[in-house]
Amino acid sequence: MNLLVPVSWLRDYLKTDVAAKTIASNLTASGPSVERIEKHGEDQIFDVEVTTNRPDAFSIFGVAREANAILNANGFNSELASPQGIDTDLLQTTPNALSLDVMIANKSLCPRFCALIVDNVKIGPSPAYIKNRLEACGIRSINNIVDITNYVMLELGQPMHAFDYDKIKGNKMVLRESEEGEKLKTLDGQTRKLPRGTIVIEDSERLIDLCGIMGGENSAISTRTKRVVLFVQSYDPLKIRKTTQALAFRTDAAARFEKGVDEEGILAALKKSVYLAKKTAGAKVASELIDIYPVKKQQKPIVLKLNQLSQYLGIEIPITKATQILKLLDFKVKTTQSTIEASPPSFRHNDMEIPQDLIEQIPRIYRHHNPPSQLP
C-alpha cells in the first residue's frame, strides 16, 4: 500500500531539525520505503510504500512513529509528539441526552465498536489546513464532518464513519451479516447486491451501512444535518477482504480494515473526531459514550534468548543496543543476563508473536549494512 505523506503534517509529530531528504533516506533504509519526494506548493510529499504486514504505519502518525525510532537509534535528535485532541473529554454537554440502541449480532464480526452522538452541528466547508492536507493526500474535500472522518483515517490510520442521526430509523443500529439478495445504495450512488455474509448495519427498517467499505446513501451527511453519529470500530479482517473481492470494490477504509486496526487506538480516534467536530462545526456532545468491547486482546510477552539472536544474525549485538531499539519501537522490555522479554504495543499485536519476529526488528533498525563484510 502506498501512502502520501505531506512533510509539514509529518513534522507535527516528528520533532526534529533533520532535513526531509535525510528523514526519507533513513525511513527507506530501515522502515517504510520512500519511493519519491514531490513538491506540493511550499510543501514536500513523501510517496511511502508500506508493506502489508505493517498496518501500524498506514497513517501519518504511524510513519512519524517509525521515523522517530529510526532516527533516534542512529544518533539523530528527534522526539515524537502526540496528535492534538486524542484526550478530549467526551462528557455530554447538551441538556437532553440523545439515545442510540446498538446491537452486534455476532461479536466476532466487530471486536470493538465506539460511537457518540453530537448535536448543534453546522455543516460547511472545512478549514483550509484540513482541505489542503486531504487534497495533498489525494482525497477530495466534501464538508467539515465528512472531512473529519477522512482526516482521522489519514492521521491515525483508523477508518471511521459519520451518520445523520435523524436518518437512523428508530434510533437503532444492528450490526449483522447480510442475507442472500440484500442490496444497498452506497455513498457513490451505486446500488450493490451484497454477497451473503457481508457485514452490514441496519436500522429498524433498512440497511444503512456496508461496514468497513462505504456508508449507505440513505444515512449520509447533508447540508441539513444537525445531529451526527460519529463511530469508530474494528471488523473481522477476513470478512472485509472477502467482501471487497466479491464486489470488486475497494476503498481506503477497506484497505486498512482488511489488514487489522489497533483496537486500543479506537477510542483515541473517536476523541480526535469529537475534538475536530467541536472546532470546525460547533458540535456539542449529546449522548453517553457507547463502547462495546467484550474481549480485550491479551498477548504474552515474547522471550528472546540472546544466543538465539546472535545465531540468527551471525554477529553480537550488545543487549543494551537491542533493548534500546525495542524500547524505541514502543515495546515494554525486561532483560536478564541471557534473555530479553518484550511485550509489543497494541498496534503491533498482529505481527509480533514469536522470537523470530523480535529478531527481525533489531537488525532492521540497527541496519543490515552495519555488520562487517566477510567472505565465507
C-alpha positions in Angstrom: 0.0 0.0 0.0 1.3 3.5 -0.9 0.6 6.5 1.4 1.1 10.1 0.5 2.7 11.9 3.5 3.0 15.7 3.5 6.2 16.6 5.3 4.6 19.6 7.1 2.0 17.2 8.5 4.6 14.6 9.4 6.5 17.3 11.4 3.5 18.0 13.6 4.5 14.8 15.4 8.2 14.2 14.3 10.0 17.0 16.2 13.5 17.1 14.6 15.7 19.5 12.6 16.8 16.7 10.3 16.2 17.6 6.6 13.4 15.9 4.7 15.8 14.0 2.4 17.6 12.6 5.4 14.3 11.5 7.1 13.4 9.8 3.8 16.7 8.0 3.4 16.6 6.7 7.0 13.0 5.6 6.6 13.9 3.8 3.4 16.9 2.1 4.9 15.1 0.7 8.0 11.3 1.0 7.6 8.6 2.1 5.1 10.2 2.9 1.8 10.0 6.5 0.5 9.7 5.9 -3.3 9.8 9.5 -4.3 9.6 13.0 -3.0 7.5 15.5 -4.8 6.9 19.3 -4.4 3.4 20.4 -3.5 3.4 24.2 -3.3 5.7 25.1 -0.5 5.5 21.6 1.0 7.0 18.3 0.1 5.2 15.0 -0.2 6.7 11.6 0.6 5.2 8.8 -1.5 5.7 6.0 1.0 5.3 2.2 0.3 4.2 0.4 3.4 4.3 -3.4 3.3 1.0 -5.2 4.1 2.3 -6.7 7.4 2.7 -3.2 8.8 -0.8 -1.7 9.1 0.5 0.3 12.1 2.3 2.5 9.6 -0.7 3.1 7.3 -1.0 6.7 8.7 0.8 10.0 9.0 1.4 9.4 12.8 2.4 5.8 12.2 5.1 6.9 9.7 6.2 9.6 12.2 6.5 7.0 15.0 8.7 4.8 12.8 10.9 7.7 11.7 11.3 8.8 15.3 12.5 5.3 16.3 14.9 5.0 13.4 16.4 8.5 13.7 17.0 8.1 17.5 18.6 4.7 17.1 21.0 6.1 14.5 22.2 9.1 16.5 19.8 11.9 15.4 17.9 14.2 17.8 14.2 13.5 17.5 11.1 13.5 19.6 7.6 12.2 19.0 4.7 14.4 19.8 1.1 13.1 20.3 -1.7 14.3 18.0 -3.8 17.0 19.4 -7.3 16.1 20.6 -6.8 12.4 21.4 -7.5 13.1 25.1 -10.7 15.1 24.5 -13.4 14.9 27.2 -16.5 13.0 25.9 -18.9 14.1 28.7 -22.3 15.2 27.5 -22.7 19.0 27.3 -26.3 19.3 26.0 -29.3 19.5 28.4 -31.1 16.5 26.9 -29.4 13.2 26.1 -29.9 11.5 22.7 -30.1 7.7 22.6 -28.9 5.0 20.2 -29.7 1.4 20.6 -26.7 -0.7 19.3 -26.7 -4.4 18.9 -24.0 -6.6 17.5 -25.4 -10.0 16.4 -22.1 -11.8 16.4 -19.2 -10.3 18.5 -16.6 -11.8 16.2 -17.7 -9.6 13.3 -16.8 -6.4 15.3 -14.4 -6.8 18.2 -14.8 -3.2 19.2 -17.5 -0.6 18.5 -17.3 3.0 19.8 -19.9 5.7 19.0 -21.0 9.1 20.2 -23.8 11.5 19.1 -23.1 15.2 18.7 -25.7 17.9 18.3 -25.7 21.6 17.2 -23.7 20.7 14.1 -23.2 23.3 11.5 -22.3 21.8 8.1 -20.0 23.9 6.0 -16.6 23.9 4.4 -13.6 22.6 6.3 -10.8 24.9 7.4 -8.1 25.5 4.8 -5.5 23.4 6.6 -7.8 20.3 6.6 -8.8 20.9 2.9 -5.2 21.3 1.8 -3.9 18.2 3.7 -6.7 16.0 2.4 -6.1 17.2 -1.2 -2.3 16.7 -0.8 -3.1 13.1 0.1 -5.4 12.6 -2.9 -8.8 13.0 -1.1 -11.4 15.5 -2.2 -12.8 17.8 0.5 -16.6 17.4 0.9 -17.7 19.2 4.1 -16.4 19.6 7.6 -18.0 16.4 9.1 -17.2 14.1 6.2 -13.7 15.6 6.0 -13.1 14.8 9.7 -13.6 11.1 9.0 -11.0 11.1 6.2 -8.6 13.3 8.2 -8.7 10.9 11.2 -8.1 7.9 9.0 -5.1 9.5 7.4 -3.7 10.9 10.6 -4.2 7.9 12.9 -4.8 5.0 10.4 -8.3 4.4 11.9 -11.2 4.5 9.4 -14.4 5.8 10.8 -17.8 6.9 9.7 -20.5 9.6 10.3 -24.3 9.1 10.1 -27.0 11.7 10.1 -28.6 10.7 13.4 -32.1 11.8 12.3 -32.0 9.4 9.3 -31.5 6.4 11.5 -35.0 4.9 11.8 -36.0 4.0 15.3 -32.6 5.3 16.7 -31.5 1.7 16.3 -28.4 0.1 14.8 -28.0 -3.7 14.3 -24.7 -5.0 13.1 -25.1 -8.4 11.4 -24.2 -10.5 8.4 -26.2 -9.9 5.2 -28.8 -12.4 3.8 -28.9 -13.6 0.2 -30.1 -11.0 -2.2 -29.9 -7.9 0.0 -28.9 -4.6 -1.6 -27.6 -1.2 -0.5 -27.1 2.0 -2.4 -23.8 3.3 -1.2 -22.5 6.9 -1.0 -21.1 6.7 -4.5 -24.6 6.3 -5.9 -24.1 2.7 -6.8 -26.7 0.0 -5.8 -24.8 -3.1 -4.8 -26.1 -6.6 -4.4 -24.4 -7.9 -1.4 -22.9 -11.4 -1.1 -24.2 -13.5 1.8 -22.2 -12.9 5.0 -21.2 -9.3 4.3 -21.0 -7.2 7.5 -23.8 -4.6 7.4 -25.7 -2.3 9.7 -29.4 -1.9 9.6 -31.7 0.5 11.5 -35.3 -0.5 12.3 -36.4 -0.5 8.6 -33.4 -0.9 6.2 -29.7 -1.3 5.6 -27.7 1.9 6.2 -24.0 0.8 6.0 -21.7 -1.5 4.1 -19.4 -1.9 7.0 -15.7 -1.3 6.6 -16.1 -0.2 3.0 -18.6 2.5 2.4 -21.7 4.0 4.1 -25.2 4.0 2.7 -26.6 6.9 0.8 -29.8 6.9 2.9 -27.9 7.9 6.1 -25.4 10.4 4.6 -24.5 13.7 6.0 -26.1 16.6 4.1 -26.3 20.4 4.4 -29.4 20.0 6.6 -27.7 17.7 9.1 -27.8 18.9 12.7 -27.1 15.8 14.7 -24.4 13.3 13.8 -23.4 9.8 15.0 -19.6 9.5 14.9 -18.5 5.9 15.2 -15.2 4.1 15.1 -14.8 0.4 15.1 -12.8 -2.7 14.1 -14.1 -5.6 12.0 -13.1 -9.2 11.1 -10.4 -8.5 8.5 -11.1 -11.7 6.6 -14.8 -10.8 6.2 -13.9 -7.3 4.8 -11.3 -8.8 2.4 -13.8 -11.4 1.1 -16.5 -8.7 0.5 -14.1 -6.4 -1.4 -13.1 -9.2 -3.6 -16.7 -10.4 -4.2 -17.8 -6.8 -5.1 -14.6 -5.8 -6.9 -14.9 -2.7 -4.8 -12.1 -1.5 -2.5 -11.8 1.8 -0.6 -9.1 3.4 1.6 -11.0 2.3 4.6 -11.3 -1.3 3.4 -7.5 -1.4 2.7 -6.9 -0.7 6.4 -9.7 -2.8 7.9 -8.7 -5.9 5.9 -5.2 -5.7 7.5 -6.5 -5.2 11.0 -6.6 -2.0 13.0 -5.4 -1.2 16.6 -8.4 -1.8 18.8 -6.7 0.1 21.7 -6.5 3.1 19.3 -10.2 3.3 18.5 -11.2 5.4 21.5 -8.4 7.9 20.8 -9.7 8.2 17.1 -13.2 8.9 18.3 -11.9 11.6 20.7 -10.0 13.2 17.9 -13.1 13.3 15.7 -15.1 14.9 18.5 -12.3 17.4 19.1 -12.4 18.4 15.4 -16.2 18.4 15.2 -16.2 20.9 18.1 -13.6 23.1 16.5 -14.9 23.1 12.9 -18.6 22.5 13.2 -19.6 23.9 16.7 -20.6 20.4 17.8 -21.7 19.5 21.3 -21.6 16.1 22.9 -25.3 14.9 23.1 -25.0 11.3 24.4 -23.1 9.0 26.6 -20.2 7.1 25.1 -21.1 3.7 23.5 -18.1 1.4 23.8 -18.8 -2.2 23.1 -15.5 -4.1 23.7 -16.3 -7.6 25.0 -12.9 -9.2 24.8 -9.7 -7.3 25.1 -6.7 -9.0 23.4 -4.2 -10.4 25.8 -0.7 -11.1 24.5 2.0 -12.8 26.4 5.5 -11.3 26.4 7.9 -12.7 23.8 11.0 -14.2 25.3 14.1 -14.0 23.2 17.4 -15.8 24.2 20.5 -13.7 23.4 22.3 -16.7 22.0 19.4 -17.2 19.6 19.7 -13.6 18.4 23.5 -14.0 17.7 22.9 -17.3 16.0 20.4 -15.9 13.6 22.4 -12.7 12.8 25.9 -14.1 12.8 27.1 -11.1 14.9 26.9 -10.0 18.5 24.6 -7.0 19.1 25.0 -5.6 22.7 22.0 -6.3 24.9 21.9 -2.5 25.7 21.5 -1.7 21.9 18.9 -4.4 21.3 16.9 -3.2 24.3 17.2 0.4 23.2 15.8 -0.5 19.8 12.8 -2.4 21.1 12.0 0.4 23.6 12.1 3.0 20.7 9.6 0.8 18.9 7.3 1.0 22.0 7.9 -2.5 23.3 7.9 -2.9 27.1 11.2 -4.7 27.8 12.7 -6.7 30.7 16.1 -8.2 30.5 18.2 -10.8 32.3 21.8 -11.8 31.5 20.6 -14.3 28.9 17.2 -13.2 27.7 15.1 -10.2 26.5 11.4 -10.3 27.4 9.4 -7.9 25.2 5.7 -7.0 25.2 4.7 -5.5 21.9 2.5 -2.3 21.8 -1.2 -2.8 20.9 -0.6 -1.6 17.3 1.9 -4.4 16.7 -0.1 -7.3 18.2 -1.0 -8.7 14.7 2.6 -9.2 13.6 4.6 -9.8 16.8 4.1 -13.3 18.2 7.4 -15.3 18.2 11.1 -14.7 19.0 11.9 -14.5 15.3 9.6 -11.5 15.0 11.7 -9.7 17.6 14.9 -10.8 15.9 13.7 -9.2 12.6 13.1 -5.8 14.4 16.5 -5.4 15.9 18.7 -5.6 12.8 16.1 -3.7 10.8 16.7 -0.6 13.0 20.4 -1.5 13.7 20.9 -1.5 9.9 21.6 -4.6 7.9 24.7 -3.0 6.4 26.3 -2.3 9.8 27.5 -5.9 10.3 31.1 -6.5 8.8 31.5 -7.9 5.3 33.3 -11.2 5.5 33.9 -13.8 2.8 32.6 -17.3 3.8 
